[in-house]
Amino acid sequence: MKVYYNIIKYYSKGVIKMKYEYIPKGVCSMKMIFDIENDIIKSLQIIGGCPGNTVGVSKLVEGKSVDEIIQMLKGIPCGGKGTSCPDQIAKALEEYKNNK
Protein backbone atom coordinates (compact mmCIF):
# COMPACT_ATOMS: atom_id res chain seq x y z
CA MET A 1 0.00 0.00 0.00
CA LYS A 2 1.40 3.38 -1.01
CA VAL A 3 1.26 6.11 1.68
CA TYR A 4 -0.24 9.39 0.53
CA TYR A 5 0.09 11.35 3.75
CA ASN A 6 2.56 12.49 6.42
CA ILE A 7 1.61 13.65 9.92
CA ILE A 8 4.02 15.67 12.05
CA LYS A 9 2.79 16.12 15.64
CA TYR A 10 4.30 18.77 17.89
CA TYR A 11 3.39 20.66 21.06
CA SER A 12 3.47 24.40 21.54
CA LYS A 13 2.45 26.01 24.82
CA GLY A 14 0.60 22.85 25.86
CA VAL A 15 -1.44 22.68 22.65
CA ILE A 16 -1.27 19.71 20.28
CA LYS A 17 -0.50 20.95 16.78
CA MET A 18 -0.14 18.93 13.62
CA LYS A 19 1.23 19.57 10.18
CA TYR A 20 -0.43 17.17 7.82
CA GLU A 21 0.64 16.67 4.20
CA TYR A 22 -1.57 14.77 1.76
CA ILE A 23 -1.06 13.80 -1.88
CA PRO A 24 -4.46 14.04 -3.63
CA LYS A 25 -5.49 11.55 -6.28
CA GLY A 26 -7.45 12.16 -9.51
CA VAL A 27 -7.26 15.98 -9.45
CA CYS A 28 -4.98 18.74 -10.77
CA SER A 29 -3.57 19.71 -7.37
CA MET A 30 -0.38 17.92 -6.32
CA LYS A 31 -0.17 18.37 -2.54
CA MET A 32 -2.28 19.66 0.35
CA ILE A 33 -0.58 20.93 3.50
CA PHE A 34 -2.77 21.41 6.58
CA ASP A 35 -1.92 23.04 9.92
CA ILE A 36 -4.33 21.57 12.45
CA GLU A 37 -4.64 22.53 16.11
CA ASN A 38 -7.05 20.61 18.37
CA ASP A 39 -8.92 19.37 15.27
CA ILE A 40 -9.39 22.95 13.98
CA ILE A 41 -7.86 23.78 10.61
CA LYS A 42 -5.59 26.77 11.10
CA SER A 43 -4.39 26.88 7.49
CA LEU A 44 -4.43 24.91 4.26
CA GLN A 45 -2.02 25.34 1.37
CA ILE A 46 -2.85 23.58 -1.90
CA ILE A 47 0.00 23.13 -4.36
CA GLY A 48 -1.13 23.06 -8.00
CA GLY A 49 -4.69 23.09 -9.29
CA CYS A 50 -6.79 26.10 -10.28
CA PRO A 51 -5.30 28.97 -8.25
CA GLY A 52 -8.48 30.97 -7.69
CA ASN A 53 -10.43 27.95 -6.53
CA THR A 54 -7.70 26.42 -4.39
CA VAL A 55 -6.87 29.70 -2.64
CA GLY A 56 -10.57 30.40 -2.12
CA VAL A 57 -11.29 26.96 -0.67
CA SER A 58 -8.19 27.22 1.54
CA LYS A 59 -9.45 30.46 3.07
CA LEU A 60 -12.96 29.06 3.56
CA VAL A 61 -11.79 26.06 5.61
CA GLU A 62 -9.63 28.09 8.01
CA GLY A 63 -11.00 28.15 11.56
CA LYS A 64 -13.42 25.28 10.97
CA SER A 65 -13.36 21.83 12.52
CA VAL A 66 -12.12 18.77 10.67
CA ASP A 67 -15.56 17.13 10.98
CA GLU A 68 -17.38 20.22 9.66
CA ILE A 69 -15.18 20.35 6.56
CA ILE A 70 -15.54 16.63 5.86
CA GLN A 71 -19.33 16.95 6.02
CA MET A 72 -19.33 20.07 3.85
CA LEU A 73 -16.96 18.94 1.06
CA LYS A 74 -17.25 15.16 0.80
CA GLY A 75 -18.57 13.92 -2.54
CA ILE A 76 -18.29 17.14 -4.55
CA PRO A 77 -17.41 16.15 -8.15
CA CYS A 78 -15.37 18.00 -10.79
CA GLY A 79 -16.35 17.19 -14.36
CA GLY A 80 -16.21 13.45 -15.01
CA LYS A 81 -13.33 12.81 -12.59
CA GLY A 82 -15.47 11.33 -9.83
CA THR A 83 -13.69 13.55 -7.32
CA SER A 84 -12.57 17.18 -6.94
CA CYS A 85 -10.13 19.24 -4.90
CA PRO A 86 -12.84 19.85 -2.24
CA ASP A 87 -13.63 16.11 -2.18
CA GLN A 88 -9.92 15.34 -1.85
CA ILE A 89 -9.73 17.76 1.11
CA ALA A 90 -12.51 15.73 2.76
CA LYS A 91 -10.68 12.47 1.96
CA ALA A 92 -7.44 13.90 3.34
CA LEU A 93 -9.16 14.88 6.58
CA GLU A 94 -10.78 11.45 6.90
CA GLU A 95 -7.34 9.89 6.49
CA TYR A 96 -5.99 12.32 9.09
CA LYS A 97 -8.70 11.34 11.57
CA ASN A 98 -8.01 7.62 11.04
CA ASN A 99 -4.25 8.00 11.56
CA LYS A 100 -3.65 10.77 14.10
N, C-alpha and C positions, 0 to 999 in steps of 0.2 A: 504494500500500500504506500503510495507516494504522499508525503506530508505537504500540505498546502498552507500551513500556518506556523507561527512562532510566537510564543508568549513569554514576555520578560516581566517578572513580578519584582517590584521593589517597594520599599516603605519610605515615606517622607512625613515627618512630624506625626507619626502614629497612624497614618492613613495608608491603606493598601492601594497602590497604583499599579497599573499594568500597561505596557506597550504591547500591542497585539498586531502582528503583521499577517496578512492573508493574501494569497494569490487567487484571484477570481478565475472562474472557468466559463468559457462560452460568451465572453463579452470583450469589448475593446480595451477596457482598463486592464492594467498589468499588475497592480499591487494596491492594497488598501492598508493604511497604517492608522490604527486607532490608539488614542490615549484614553484609558478607562480608569475611573476612580470610584470605588464603591458601587460598581455596576452602573455608573453614569458616564456617558460618553462626553469627554472633555474636548476632544478634537478628532477629526477624521481627515486624512489626506489621501486622495485617490490619484494614483499615478497613471497617466494615459486616459483614454476615453474622450468623450466630448467635454471640453473644458467648462463651458457654461453650465451644463447639467451637473457635472461632478462637483464643481465648486459650490453650486447651489444646494445640492443634496448634502454635501459636507456641512454647510452652515446650518441647515435645517435639523440635523441630528444632534448638534451640540447641545448639551445640557439635558438631554432626554435619557431615560433609562434604556438599558439593553432590551428588556422585554417590550417596552413601548415601540421601539424601532422595529423589532422583529414582527410584531403584530401589524404595524403600519405598512411595511415594505415587502413582506413575504408574498411571492407569487406574481409580482408585477412583471409582465412580459415586455420585450423589446423586439418589434418585428416578428419574424418567424424563428427567433433564437431559442424560445422556450425559457429564457431567463432575461435578466437585465442587470444593470449596475445596482439599482435599488434592491432587487431580489438577491443579488450576490452579497450585498451588505447584510441582509437578513440571514443568509446562509453562513456568512462569516461569524455573525454574532451567535448563532446557534452552535457553531463549532466551538467558539470561545466558551460558551456556557457549559458545554459538555467536557471541556478539557482544562478549565481553570483550577 
